[in-house]
Amino acid sequence: MLAFKKGFNSILPIEGLRSFNYDELEDLICGELMNDADWTKGKLSMFFKPDHGYDSSKESYQNFIRYLVEIEPEDRKNFVKWLTGSRRLPMGGFGALDPQPTINLKRTFGTEQKDTALPSVMTCQNYVKLPEYSSYEVLKAKFNRAIYERFFGLS
């Protein structure tokens, strides 16, 4: 800890941090916790861009946005961890992610049925591959499984 303090102090006098409270320092160093304002349908639709097989009018894309709106606040960290590899968003929330999160159609092949495939993600690109599920209930179950099992899939 002394080495960290000495190194930090060589860049920015540690006394300058006294004006921040613990929560503010944690957000500055580690990134933001989940901000409820970012989890509305309007904001999420701005942050998650449909592409490669999806557009904003597709039912599967709309179901994905609905899933995010309805996800329990304590489960948001798991989704962010699955999407980005980090449990926190950068300062500025989803809008500060670079690249912007993209939702793409995950095509199923061979004997794999669309309702059995899990969504996958490329964390370095914030790139979600979403199968065209037959219902919202299937999408919710598959996302919950992928998120909690930390399923990333192979591209």
TORKOL-4160 file (C-alpha; in steps of 0.2 Angstrom, whole numbers, padded with zeros to 4 digits, m for minus):
155
<pt num="1" X="0000" Y="0000" Z="0000"/>
<pt num="2" X="0014" Y="0012" Z="0004"/>
<pt num="3" X="0022" Y="0009" Z="m0013"/>
<pt num="4" X="0005" Y="0013" Z="m0021"/>
<pt num="5" X="0003" Y="0028" Z="m0011"/>
<pt num="6" X="0021" Y="0034" Z="m0016"/>
<pt num="7" X="0018" Y="0031" Z="m0034"/>
<pt num="8" X="0001" Y="0039" Z="m0034"/>
<pt num="9" X="0008" Y="0054" Z="m0024"/>
<pt num="10" X="0022" Y="0056" Z="m0038"/>
<pt num="11" X="0008" Y="0060" Z="m0051"/>
<pt num="12" X="m0005" Y="0069" Z="m0040"/>
<pt num="13" X="m0003" Y="0074" Z="m0022"/>
<pt num="14" X="m0013" Y="0062" Z="m0012"/>
<pt num="15" X="m0019" Y="0077" Z="m0001"/>
<pt num="16" X="m0029" Y="0083" Z="m0016"/>
<pt num="17" X="m0040" Y="0068" Z="m0014"/>
<pt num="18" X="m0047" Y="0074" Z="0002"/>
<pt num="19" X="m0060" Y="0084" Z="m0006"/>
<pt num="20" X="m0068" Y="0068" Z="m0013"/>
<pt num="21" X="m0078" Y="0056" Z="m0002"/>
<pt num="22" X="m0076" Y="0037" Z="m0003"/>
<pt num="23" X="m0090" Y="0034" Z="m0016"/>
<pt num="24" X="m0083" Y="0047" Z="m0027"/>
<pt num="25" X="m0065" Y="0040" Z="m0027"/>
<pt num="26" X="m0072" Y="0023" Z="m0030"/>
<pt num="27" X="m0081" Y="0029" Z="m0045"/>
<pt num="28" X="m0066" Y="0038" Z="m0052"/>
<pt num="29" X="m0054" Y="0024" Z="m0050"/>
<pt num="30" X="m0065" Y="0009" Z="m0053"/>
<pt num="31" X="m0079" Y="0016" Z="m0065"/>
<pt num="32" X="m0097" Y="0019" Z="m0061"/>
<pt num="33" X="m0110" Y="0008" Z="m0053"/>
<pt num="34" X="m0126" Y="0005" Z="m0062"/>
<pt num="35" X="m0135" Y="0021" Z="m0065"/>
<pt num="36" X="m0154" Y="0019" Z="m0065"/>
<pt num="37" X="m0156" Y="0033" Z="m0078"/>
<pt num="38" X="m0146" Y="0022" Z="m0091"/>
<pt num="39" X="m0158" Y="0007" Z="m0089"/>
<pt num="40" X="m0173" Y="0015" Z="m0098"/>
<pt num="41" X="m0180" Y="0009" Z="m0114"/>
<pt num="42" X="m0175" Y="0026" Z="m0123"/>
<pt num="43" X="m0158" Y="0026" Z="m0116"/>
<pt num="44" X="m0154" Y="0008" Z="m0120"/>
<pt num="45" X="m0161" Y="0010" Z="m0137"/>
<pt num="46" X="m0148" Y="0024" Z="m0140"/>
<pt num="47" X="m0133" Y="0014" Z="m0132"/>
<pt num="48" X="m0136" Y="m0003" Z="m0141"/>
<pt num="49" X="m0135" Y="m0002" Z="m0159"/>
<pt num="50" X="m0144" Y="m0015" Z="m0170"/>
<pt num="51" X="m0133" Y="m0021" Z="m0185"/>
<pt num="52" X="m0129" Y="m0036" Z="m0196"/>
<pt num="53" X="m0147" Y="m0044" Z="m0197"/>
<pt num="54" X="m0156" Y="m0033" Z="m0185"/>
<pt num="55" X="m0164" Y="m0016" Z="m0185"/>
<pt num="56" X="m0173" Y="m0007" Z="m0172"/>
<pt num="57" X="m0190" Y="m0013" Z="m0178"/>
<pt num="58" X="m0186" Y="m0032" Z="m0176"/>
<pt num="59" X="m0195" Y="m0041" Z="m0162"/>
<pt num="60" X="m0179" Y="m0050" Z="m0156"/>
<pt num="61" X="m0170" Y="m0033" Z="m0154"/>
<pt num="62" X="m0185" Y="m0025" Z="m0145"/>
<pt num="63" X="m0186" Y="m0041" Z="m0133"/>
<pt num="64" X="m0167" Y="m0038" Z="m0129"/>
<pt num="65" X="m0171" Y="m0020" Z="m0124"/>
<pt num="66" X="m0186" Y="m0026" Z="m0114"/>
<pt num="67" X="m0175" Y="m0039" Z="m0105"/>
<pt num="68" X="m0162" Y="m0025" Z="m0100"/>
<pt num="69" X="m0176" Y="m0014" Z="m0094"/>
<pt num="70" X="m0183" Y="m0028" Z="m0083"/>
<pt num="71" X="m0167" Y="m0035" Z="m0077"/>
<pt num="72" X="m0166" Y="m0034" Z="m0058"/>
<pt num="73" X="m0154" Y="m0020" Z="m0052"/>
<pt num="74" X="m0143" Y="m0033" Z="m0043"/>
<pt num="75" X="m0141" Y="m0043" Z="m0059"/>
<pt num="76" X="m0135" Y="m0028" Z="m0069"/>
<pt num="77" X="m0117" Y="m0030" Z="m0064"/>
<pt num="78" X="m0118" Y="m0048" Z="m0071"/>
<pt num="79" X="m0124" Y="m0042" Z="m0087"/>
<pt num="80" X="m0111" Y="m0028" Z="m0088"/>
<pt num="81" X="m0098" Y="m0041" Z="m0083"/>
<pt num="82" X="m0104" Y="m0053" Z="m0097"/>
<pt num="83" X="m0104" Y="m0038" Z="m0110"/>
<pt num="84" X="m0088" Y="m0029" Z="m0106"/>
<pt num="85" X="m0078" Y="m0041" Z="m0095"/>
<pt num="86" X="m0079" Y="m0028" Z="m0080"/>
<pt num="87" X="m0092" Y="m0027" Z="m0067"/>
<pt num="88" X="m0093" Y="m0008" Z="m0069"/>
<pt num="89" X="m0096" Y="0004" Z="m0083"/>
<pt num="90" X="m0084" Y="0018" Z="m0087"/>
<pt num="91" X="m0087" Y="0036" Z="m0081"/>
<pt num="92" X="m0102" Y="0041" Z="m0092"/>
<pt num="93" X="m0110" Y="0024" Z="m0092"/>
<pt num="94" X="m0115" Y="0014" Z="m0108"/>
<pt num="95" X="m0113" Y="0030" Z="m0118"/>
<pt num="96" X="m0095" Y="0030" Z="m0114"/>
<pt num="97" X="m0091" Y="0012" Z="m0120"/>
<pt num="98" X="m0080" Y="0012" Z="m0135"/>
<pt num="99" X="m0084" Y="0004" Z="m0146"/>
<pt num="100" X="m0103" Y="0006" Z="m0144"/>
<pt num="101" X="m0112" Y="m0010" Z="m0140"/>
<pt num="102" X="m0119" Y="m0018" Z="m0155"/>
<pt num="103" X="m0133" Y="m0032" Z="m0157"/>
<pt num="104" X="m0130" Y="m0044" Z="m0171"/>
<pt num="105" X="m0140" Y="m0058" Z="m0178"/>
<pt num="106" X="m0133" Y="m0075" Z="m0172"/>
<pt num="107" X="m0137" Y="m0087" Z="m0186"/>
<pt num="108" X="m0139" Y="m0105" Z="m0181"/>
<pt num="109" X="m0132" Y="m0120" Z="m0191"/>
<pt num="110" X="m0136" Y="m0138" Z="m0194"/>
<pt num="111" X="m0146" Y="m0147" Z="m0180"/>
<pt num="112" X="m0144" Y="m0132" Z="m0168"/>
<pt num="113" X="m0161" Y="m0124" Z="m0166"/>
<pt num="114" X="m0164" Y="m0106" Z="m0164"/>
<pt num="115" X="m0172" Y="m0108" Z="m0146"/>
<pt num="116" X="m0157" Y="m0119" Z="m0140"/>
<pt num="117" X="m0143" Y="m0108" Z="m0145"/>
<pt num="118" X="m0136" Y="m0096" Z="m0131"/>
<pt num="119" X="m0132" Y="m0078" Z="m0135"/>
<pt num="120" X="m0113" Y="m0074" Z="m0136"/>
<pt num="121" X="m0103" Y="m0059" Z="m0134"/>
<pt num="122" X="m0086" Y="m0052" Z="m0139"/>
<pt num="123" X="m0081" Y="m0042" Z="m0124"/>
<pt num="124" X="m0067" Y="m0033" Z="m0132"/>
<pt num="125" X="m0079" Y="m0026" Z="m0145"/>
<pt num="126" X="m0095" Y="m0025" Z="m0134"/>
<pt num="127" X="m0103" Y="m0036" Z="m0148"/>
<pt num="128" X="m0118" Y="m0046" Z="m0144"/>
<pt num="129" X="m0123" Y="m0061" Z="m0155"/>
<pt num="130" X="m0142" Y="m0063" Z="m0153"/>
<pt num="131" X="m0152" Y="m0078" Z="m0160"/>
<pt num="132" X="m0169" Y="m0074" Z="m0166"/>
<pt num="133" X="m0178" Y="m0082" Z="m0152"/>
<pt num="134" X="m0197" Y="m0087" Z="m0154"/>
<pt num="135" X="m0202" Y="m0078" Z="m0138"/>
<pt num="136" X="m0197" Y="m0065" Z="m0125"/>
<pt num="137" X="m0198" Y="m0079" Z="m0112"/>
<pt num="138" X="m0185" Y="m0090" Z="m0122"/>
<pt num="139" X="m0174" Y="m0074" Z="m0124"/>
<pt num="140" X="m0174" Y="m0071" Z="m0105"/>
<pt num="141" X="m0170" Y="m0089" Z="m0100"/>
<pt num="142" X="m0156" Y="m0090" Z="m0113"/>
<pt num="143" X="m0148" Y="m0073" Z="m0107"/>
<pt num="144" X="m0150" Y="m0077" Z="m0089"/>
<pt num="145" X="m0140" Y="m0093" Z="m0092"/>
<pt num="146" X="m0127" Y="m0085" Z="m0103"/>
<pt num="147" X="m0124" Y="m0071" Z="m0091"/>
<pt num="148" X="m0123" Y="m0082" Z="m0075"/>
<pt num="149" X="m0113" Y="m0096" Z="m0083"/>
<pt num="150" X="m0102" Y="m0082" Z="m0091"/>
<pt num="151" X="m0104" Y="m0090" Z="m0108"/>
<pt num="152" X="m0095" Y="m0080" Z="m0122"/>
<pt num="153" X="m0095" Y="m0092" Z="m0136"/>
<pt num="154" X="m0083" Y="m0093" Z="m0151"/>
<pt num="155" X="m0084" Y="m0082" Z="m0166"/>
